[in-house]
């Protein structure tokens, strides 16, 4: 091999290594039957994913990450911000319990503490406006006093709605922080910059398409099919780059032009909306990951961008107030099965992700509607009940189960409730309308899932405590 060929190989190796180090995923657990943490950690390893962002600091999850080498972001939920802000001792105690406890050789490789999650959303009506910044200050102070503030940084994952451009000049260069929080954001970004913490932003091109019927579809993707947006000599071919650079301009105007930016969440749902499907998700991820692998960056800020895909797994217990798609962001199904081919190297190959191993399923049985004539009103009431306590977001126009007939729709709703209730026989009655079958009622793209066995830490702990108490009573002659 000649010298140029050798250098080319080395360059490719460096680029691939850098990308693998920079790509992360969000791991949420708002599911009725979450996968066991050790199964998820093995799945991360099998797919070469080296960064994970959590939404809490669950001890069972963190224990499963011990020794994995995976970089971890632990989080403080919004409902704890007031406590962290109110008294420094609470922040100090939280850091000791959830960070320093795991900070040892071979422990958990914690990189960030996420203080809240999108606390300045306009839908929160300012609920966390006063507590977020003091909580951030207290947590960073606690990290510093613990002697780990140089390598573990506190930050705030923020939605892209904290900045915007005026409607009459929708260009990145017109961007600035939202007027109602502008002074607060300036304080926050200067604090983050002073402590070498990144600005963490969540950007969702899908939502641009979902919220605006006139939004140019191709501009949501990375394959160059859209009309360029020209701004001060820079050309934008997709909304991700335009949104990101709107933040860059906002930071410049706030006085921190060179601040590091990490993308805390970016992804595309696969169901729950006409634009939420496997085909478009695959298109989006192919373009996104190729850009990330090439360290292309954006027109205003070229280079590497630390990025966390949203999300790893579907979560059937998430709120659907923003939209039914909320339960379908995973690149894997709820049981750890990959949804589509995805090449995390960014080379664009048709490559299947490695699914979860050793997943235990409930028996192969489903709850479906009985054949024969039925009372329509009675059926409707029972379907409403089933869907109110389970996940029916795959039903509906242009969704994965949107083409089912009446019986199929009813059966889907009944089965989702039945599975959520751990296949309890009494959960497949519905006033005599339902029956249990061992014949899979799935239709093409419409899957009728079988739920997984998912013992929680609480169940295990309760069982252990009950056994210990029984032994105690026997030993001391109570029985």
C-alpha positions as CSV (number, residue, x, y, z in Angstrom):
1,X,0.0,0.0,0.0
2,X,1.4,3.4,-0.9
3,X,1.6,6.3,1.5
4,X,-1.5,8.1,0.2
5,X,-3.5,4.9,0.5
6,X,-2.3,4.3,4.0
7,X,-3.2,7.8,5.0
8,X,-6.7,7.4,3.5
9,X,-7.3,4.3,5.5
10,X,-6.1,6.0,8.7
11,X,-8.5,9.0,8.0
12,X,-11.4,6.6,7.5
13,X,-10.6,4.9,10.8
14,X,-10.3,8.2,12.7
15,X,-13.6,9.4,11.3
16,X,-15.4,6.2,12.2
17,X,-13.9,6.1,15.7
18,X,-14.9,9.8,16.3
19,X,-18.5,9.1,15.2
20,X,-18.8,6.0,17.3
21,X,-17.7,8.1,20.3
22,X,-20.1,10.9,19.5
23,X,-23.4,9.0,18.9
24,X,-25.7,8.4,21.9
25,X,-29.3,7.4,22.5
26,X,-32.0,8.4,24.9
27,X,-33.2,5.5,27.1
28,X,-36.6,6.2,28.6
29,X,-38.6,3.9,30.9
30,X,-42.2,5.2,30.6
31,X,-43.5,1.8,29.7
32,X,-45.9,-0.5,31.3
33,X,-43.5,-3.4,30.8
34,X,-40.0,-2.1,30.4
35,X,-37.1,-4.4,29.4
36,X,-34.8,-5.4,32.2
37,X,-31.9,-2.9,32.4
38,X,-29.2,-5.6,32.0
39,X,-30.8,-6.7,28.7
40,X,-30.9,-3.1,27.5
41,X,-27.2,-2.5,28.4
42,X,-26.2,-5.7,26.5
43,X,-28.2,-4.4,23.5
44,X,-26.3,-1.1,23.6
45,X,-23.0,-3.0,23.7
46,X,-24.0,-5.3,20.8
47,X,-24.8,-2.2,18.6
48,X,-21.6,-0.3,19.6
49,X,-23.6,2.5,21.2
50,X,-21.2,4.2,23.7
51,X,-23.4,7.0,25.1
52,X,-26.7,6.9,26.8
53,X,-28.9,9.6,28.2
54,X,-31.3,8.8,31.0
55,X,-34.3,10.8,32.3
56,X,-33.7,10.0,36.0
57,X,-31.1,8.3,38.2
58,X,-32.8,4.9,38.8
59,X,-30.5,2.8,40.9
60,X,-31.4,-0.5,39.1
61,X,-30.5,1.1,35.7
62,X,-27.3,2.6,37.0
63,X,-26.2,-0.6,38.6
64,X,-26.6,-2.4,35.3
65,X,-24.3,0.2,33.7
66,X,-21.4,-0.5,36.1
67,X,-18.3,-1.6,34.3
68,X,-19.9,-1.1,30.8
69,X,-17.7,1.8,29.9
70,X,-20.8,3.5,28.4
71,X,-20.9,7.3,28.9
72,X,-24.0,8.2,30.9
73,X,-26.1,11.2,31.4
74,X,-28.2,11.0,34.6
75,X,-31.1,13.3,35.2
76,X,-33.1,15.2,37.8
77,X,-36.8,15.2,36.8
78,X,-38.6,18.6,36.7
79,X,-40.6,17.8,39.8
80,X,-37.4,17.7,41.8
81,X,-36.1,21.1,40.6
82,X,-37.7,23.0,43.5
83,X,-36.0,20.8,46.1
84,X,-32.6,21.1,44.4
85,X,-33.0,24.9,44.2
86,X,-34.4,25.4,47.6
87,X,-31.6,24.1,49.7
88,X,-28.0,23.4,48.7
89,X,-27.8,20.4,51.1
90,X,-30.5,18.6,49.0
91,X,-28.4,19.0,45.8
92,X,-25.3,17.8,47.7
93,X,-27.2,14.8,48.9
94,X,-28.5,14.0,45.4
95,X,-25.0,14.2,43.9
96,X,-23.7,11.9,46.6
97,X,-26.4,9.3,46.2
98,X,-26.6,9.3,42.4
99,X,-23.2,10.4,41.1
100,X,-20.3,10.0,43.5
101,X,-21.7,6.6,44.6
102,X,-20.9,5.3,41.2
103,X,-17.7,7.3,40.6
104,X,-15.0,4.7,41.1
105,X,-12.7,2.7,38.9
106,X,-14.9,0.3,36.9
107,X,-18.0,2.0,38.1
108,X,-20.4,4.1,36.0
109,X,-18.9,6.5,33.5
110,X,-21.1,9.5,34.2
111,X,-20.5,12.5,31.9
112,X,-23.4,14.9,32.5
113,X,-26.1,15.6,35.0
114,X,-29.2,16.8,33.2
115,X,-31.0,19.3,35.5
116,X,-34.6,19.0,34.4
117,X,-36.0,18.2,31.0
118,X,-37.2,21.0,28.8
119,X,-38.3,23.0,31.8
120,X,-39.0,26.2,29.8
121,X,-41.6,24.7,27.5
122,X,-44.4,27.3,27.0
123,X,-46.9,24.6,27.9
124,X,-45.5,24.6,31.5
125,X,-46.7,28.2,31.9
126,X,-43.5,29.2,33.8
127,X,-43.8,26.5,36.4
128,X,-40.0,25.9,36.6
129,X,-38.8,29.4,35.7
130,X,-37.6,30.2,39.2
131,X,-36.2,26.9,40.2
132,X,-34.2,25.7,37.2
133,X,-31.2,28.0,37.3
134,X,-30.7,27.8,41.1
135,X,-30.9,24.0,40.8
136,X,-28.3,24.0,38.1
137,X,-26.0,26.2,40.2
138,X,-26.4,24.0,43.3
139,X,-25.8,20.8,41.4
140,X,-22.6,22.1,39.7
141,X,-21.4,23.4,43.0
142,X,-22.0,20.0,44.6
143,X,-20.1,18.3,41.8
144,X,-17.2,20.7,42.2
145,X,-17.1,20.2,46.0
146,X,-17.1,16.4,45.5
147,X,-14.0,16.8,43.3
148,X,-15.6,15.6,40.1
149,X,-16.8,18.9,38.6
150,X,-13.9,18.9,36.2
151,X,-15.1,15.8,34.4
152,X,-18.9,15.6,35.2
153,X,-20.8,18.7,34.0
154,X,-24.3,19.9,34.9
155,X,-26.5,21.1,32.0
156,X,-30.1,21.7,31.1
157,X,-31.7,19.8,28.2
158,X,-33.8,22.5,26.5
159,X,-36.4,22.4,23.8
160,X,-35.7,24.4,20.7
161,X,-38.6,26.6,21.6
162,X,-36.3,28.6,23.9
163,X,-35.1,30.5,20.8
164,X,-36.8,31.7,17.6
165,X,-36.8,34.0,14.7
166,X,-39.5,36.6,14.1
167,X,-42.2,35.5,11.7
168,X,-41.5,38.4,9.3
169,X,-37.8,37.3,9.1
170,X,-37.6,33.5,9.6
171,X,-33.8,33.3,9.0
172,X,-31.2,31.7,11.4
173,X,-29.4,35.0,11.6
174,X,-32.5,36.7,13.0
175,X,-32.7,34.2,15.9
176,X,-32.5,35.1,19.5
177,X,-33.7,33.7,22.8
178,X,-37.4,34.0,23.5
179,X,-38.3,37.4,24.8
180,X,-39.9,36.2,28.0
181,X,-36.8,34.2,29.1
182,X,-34.1,36.2,27.3
183,X,-32.4,37.7,30.4
184,X,-32.6,34.3,32.3
185,X,-31.2,32.4,29.3
186,X,-28.2,34.9,29.2
187,X,-27.5,34.1,32.9
188,X,-27.7,30.4,32.2
189,X,-25.5,30.2,29.1
190,X,-22.8,32.4,30.7
191,X,-22.9,30.0,33.7
192,X,-22.7,26.9,31.5
193,X,-19.9,28.5,29.5
194,X,-17.9,29.4,32.6
195,X,-18.0,25.8,33.7
196,X,-17.3,24.3,30.3
197,X,-20.7,22.7,30.2
198,X,-22.5,22.3,26.8
199,X,-25.8,23.9,25.8
200,X,-28.0,20.8,25.3
201,X,-30.8,21.3,22.8
202,X,-33.6,19.0,21.6
203,X,-34.4,19.5,17.8
204,X,-37.3,17.7,16.1
205,X,-37.7,18.2,12.3
206,X,-40.7,15.9,12.5
207,X,-42.5,18.4,14.7
208,X,-41.9,21.2,12.0
209,X,-43.8,18.9,9.6
210,X,-46.5,17.9,12.2
211,X,-47.3,21.5,13.3
212,X,-47.3,23.1,9.9
213,X,-49.3,21.6,7.1
214,X,-47.6,23.9,4.6
215,X,-44.1,23.0,5.7
216,X,-42.0,21.7,2.7
217,X,-41.6,18.0,3.3
218,X,-38.1,17.6,1.8
219,X,-36.8,20.3,4.1
220,X,-37.3,18.0,7.1
221,X,-34.7,15.5,5.6
222,X,-31.1,15.5,4.7
223,X,-31.1,14.1,1.1
224,X,-31.0,17.5,-0.7
225,X,-34.4,17.4,-2.3
226,X,-35.5,20.8,-0.8
227,X,-35.2,24.3,-2.1
228,X,-32.2,26.0,-0.4
229,X,-32.7,28.7,2.2
230,X,-30.1,31.4,1.8
231,X,-29.1,33.5,4.8
232,X,-26.1,35.9,4.8
233,X,-24.2,33.8,2.2
234,X,-24.9,30.5,3.8
235,X,-27.2,27.9,2.2
236,X,-29.5,25.6,4.2
237,X,-30.9,22.4,2.7
238,X,-32.7,21.1,5.8
239,X,-34.5,22.4,8.9
240,X,-32.1,20.7,11.4
241,X,-29.2,22.8,10.2
242,X,-31.3,26.0,10.1
243,X,-32.6,25.3,13.6
244,X,-29.2,24.5,15.0
245,X,-27.7,27.7,13.5
246,X,-30.6,29.8,14.9
247,X,-29.3,28.6,18.3
248,X,-25.7,29.5,17.3
249,X,-26.9,33.1,16.4
250,X,-28.8,33.3,19.7
251,X,-25.7,32.3,21.7
252,X,-23.6,34.9,19.8
253,X,-26.1,37.6,20.7
254,X,-26.0,36.4,24.3
255,X,-22.2,36.9,24.4
256,X,-21.0,33.3,24.2
257,X,-20.2,32.8,20.5
258,X,-18.0,29.7,20.9
259,X,-20.1,27.7,23.3
260,X,-20.2,24.0,22.8
261,X,-23.6,22.6,21.8
262,X,-24.8,19.1,22.2
263,X,-28.1,17.8,20.6
264,X,-29.8,16.0,23.5
265,X,-32.7,14.6,21.4
266,X,-33.3,14.2,17.7
267,X,-35.4,11.5,16.0
268,X,-38.4,10.5,14.0
269,X,-41.4,8.4,15.1
270,X,-42.6,5.3,13.3
271,X,-46.4,5.4,14.1
272,X,-49.1,7.6,15.5
273,X,-49.3,10.1,12.6
274,X,-49.5,10.1,8.9
275,X,-45.9,11.2,8.7
276,X,-44.8,8.9,11.5
277,X,-43.9,5.7,9.7
278,X,-40.9,3.4,9.1
279,X,-40.2,4.6,5.6
280,X,-39.8,8.3,6.6
281,X,-38.0,7.4,9.9
282,X,-35.4,5.4,7.9
283,X,-35.0,8.2,5.4
284,X,-34.5,10.7,8.2
285,X,-31.9,8.6,10.2
286,X,-30.0,7.6,7.0
287,X,-29.4,11.3,6.3
288,X,-28.8,12.4,9.8
289,X,-26.3,9.7,10.7
290,X,-24.4,10.1,7.4
291,X,-24.0,13.8,8.2
292,X,-22.9,13.1,11.8
293,X,-20.4,10.4,10.6
294,X,-18.8,12.9,8.2
295,X,-18.5,15.5,11.0
296,X,-20.1,17.9,8.6
297,X,-21.7,20.0,11.2
298,X,-23.9,23.0,10.1
299,X,-23.1,25.9,7.7
300,X,-22.4,28.2,10.7
301,X,-20.7,25.6,12.9
302,X,-19.0,22.9,10.9
303,X,-17.5,19.9,12.7
304,X,-18.4,17.3,15.2
305,X,-21.8,17.5,17.0
306,X,-22.4,15.3,20.0
307,X,-25.8,13.8,19.4
308,X,-28.3,11.6,21.2
309,X,-31.0,9.9,19.1
310,X,-34.5,9.9,20.5
311,X,-35.1,7.2,21.3
312,X,-33.9,3.7,22.0
313,X,-37.2,2.0,22.8
314,X,-40.9,2.7,22.3
315,X,-42.7,3.7,25.6
316,X,-46.4,2.8,25.8
317,X,-47.0,4.8,28.9
318,X,-45.9,8.2,27.7
319,X,-48.4,11.1,27.6
320,X,-50.0,11.5,24.2
321,X,-51.1,15.1,24.8
322,X,-48.5,16.4,22.2
323,X,-49.7,13.7,19.8
324,X,-50.2,9.9,19.4
325,X,-46.7,9.6,17.9
326,X,-45.2,10.1,21.4
327,X,-45.3,6.4,22.1
328,X,-43.4,5.5,18.9
329,X,-40.0,7.3,18.9
330,X,-37.9,4.1,19.4
331,X,-35.5,2.7,16.9
332,X,-36.4,-0.5,18.6
333,X,-39.9,-1.8,19.6
334,X,-40.9,-2.1,23.2
335,X,-39.4,-5.6,23.3
336,X,-36.1,-4.6,21.8
337,X,-36.7,-5.8,18.3
338,X,-35.3,-3.4,15.6
339,X,-37.9,-1.7,13.4
340,X,-35.8,-1.1,10.3
341,X,-32.3,-1.4,8.8
342,X,-30.1,1.3,10.2
343,X,-26.3,1.7,9.8
344,X,-24.9,3.5,12.8
345,X,-21.5,3.8,11.1
346,X,-23.1,6.4,8.7
347,X,-21.9,4.5,5.6
348,X,-25.5,4.0,4.4
349,X,-25.5,0.2,4.3
350,X,-28.6,-1.9,4.7
351,X,-27.7,-3.2,8.1
352,X,-29.9,-4.7,10.7
353,X,-29.5,-3.6,14.3
354,X,-28.9,-6.2,17.0
355,X,-32.0,-6.9,18.9
356,X,-32.5,-7.5,22.6
357,X,-31.5,-11.0,23.8
358,X,-33.0,-13.3,26.5
359,X,-36.4,-11.4,26.4
360,X,-39.1,-13.4,28.1
361,X,-42.6,-13.2,26.6
362,X,-45.9,-14.0,28.0
363,X,-47.8,-17.0,26.5
364,X,-48.7,-16.8,22.8
365,X,-52.3,-15.8,23.2
366,X,-54.4,-12.8,22.2
367,X,-57.7,-11.3,23.2
368,X,-60.0,-10.7,20.2
369,X,-63.6,-9.9,19.5
370,X,-66.0,-12.8,19.3
371,X,-67.6,-13.5,16.0
372,X,-71.3,-12.7,15.4
373,X,-73.7,-9.8,15.7
374,X,-73.0,-7.3,18.5
375,X,-74.5,-4.2,20.0
376,X,-72.5,-1.3,18.3
377,X,-72.9,1.0,21.3
378,X,-71.8,-1.7,23.7
379,X,-68.7,-2.3,21.5
380,X,-67.8,1.4,21.4
381,X,-68.0,1.8,25.1
382,X,-65.7,-1.2,25.7
383,X,-63.2,-0.1,23.1
384,X,-63.1,3.3,24.7
385,X,-62.4,1.7,28.1
386,X,-59.7,-0.6,26.7
387,X,-57.9,2.2,24.9
388,X,-58.1,4.5,27.9
389,X,-56.0,2.0,29.9
390,X,-53.7,0.8,27.2
391,X,-52.1,2.0,23.9
392,X,-54.3,2.2,20.8
393,X,-52.2,4.9,19.1
394,X,-51.5,2.6,16.1
395,X,-55.2,2.8,15.2
396,X,-56.3,5.7,13.0
397,X,-55.9,7.1,9.6
398,X,-52.7,6.3,7.8
399,X,-51.2,4.5,10.7
400,X,-49.8,1.0,10.9
401,X,-53.2,-0.4,11.9
402,X,-55.4,2.2,10.1
403,X,-56.8,-0.1,7.5
404,X,-58.4,-2.7,9.8
405,X,-62.1,-3.4,9.6
406,X,-64.5,-3.0,12.6
407,X,-63.7,-6.4,14.0
408,X,-59.9,-5.8,13.6
409,X,-60.1,-2.4,15.3
410,X,-62.0,-3.8,18.2
411,X,-59.8,-6.9,18.5
412,X,-56.7,-4.7,18.5
413,X,-58.1,-2.5,21.4
414,X,-59.1,-5.6,23.4
415,X,-55.7,-7.2,23.0
416,X,-53.7,-4.2,24.0
417,X,-55.7,-4.0,27.2
418,X,-55.4,-7.7,27.8
419,X,-51.6,-7.6,27.3
420,X,-51.2,-4.5,29.5
421,X,-53.0,-6.4,32.2
422,X,-50.5,-9.3,32.0
423,X,-53.0,-11.5,30.1
424,X,-55.3,-11.8,33.0
425,X,-58.3,-13.9,31.9
426,X,-60.7,-11.4,33.4
427,X,-59.2,-8.7,31.2
428,X,-60.6,-10.5,28.2
429,X,-64.3,-10.3,28.8
430,X,-65.6,-6.9,27.9
431,X,-69.2,-7.8,28.8
432,X,-69.0,-11.0,26.9
433,X,-67.7,-9.5,23.6
434,X,-64.2,-11.0,23.7
435,X,-62.5,-14.3,23.7
436,X,-58.9,-15.6,24.0
437,X,-57.3,-17.2,21.0
438,X,-53.9,-18.8,20.1
439,X,-54.2,-17.7,16.5
440,X,-52.1,-14.6,15.8
441,X,-54.5,-11.9,14.5
442,X,-51.8,-9.7,13.0
443,X,-52.4,-8.1,9.6
444,X,-49.4,-7.1,7.4
445,X,-48.0,-3.9,9.0
446,X,-50.4,-4.2,12.0
447,X,-48.8,-6.2,14.8
448,X,-50.8,-7.6,17.7
449,X,-48.1,-7.6,20.3
450,X,-47.6,-10.2,23.0
451,X,-46.4,-8.4,26.2
452,X,-43.0,-9.2,27.8
453,X,-42.4,-10.4,31.3
454,X,-41.0,-7.5,33.1
455,X,-40.4,-7.8,36.8
456,X,-39.6,-4.4,38.3
457,X,-37.1,-3.6,41.0
458,X,-40.0,-2.8,43.3
459,X,-41.6,-6.3,42.7
460,X,-38.3,-8.0,43.3
461,X,-37.6,-5.9,46.4
462,X,-41.1,-6.5,47.8
463,X,-40.8,-10.3,47.3
464,X,-37.3,-10.3,49.0
465,X,-38.7,-8.2,51.9
466,X,-41.6,-10.5,52.4
467,X,-39.4,-13.6,52.4
468,X,-37.0,-11.9,54.9
469,X,-39.9,-11.0,57.2
470,X,-41.3,-14.5,57.1
471,X,-37.9,-15.9,58.0
472,X,-37.5,-13.4,60.9
473,X,-40.9,-14.3,62.3
474,X,-40.1,-18.0,62.2
475,X,-36.7,-17.6,63.7
476,X,-38.0,-15.6,66.6
477,X,-40.9,-17.8,67.3
478,X,-43.7,-15.5,66.3
479,X,-45.4,-18.5,64.5
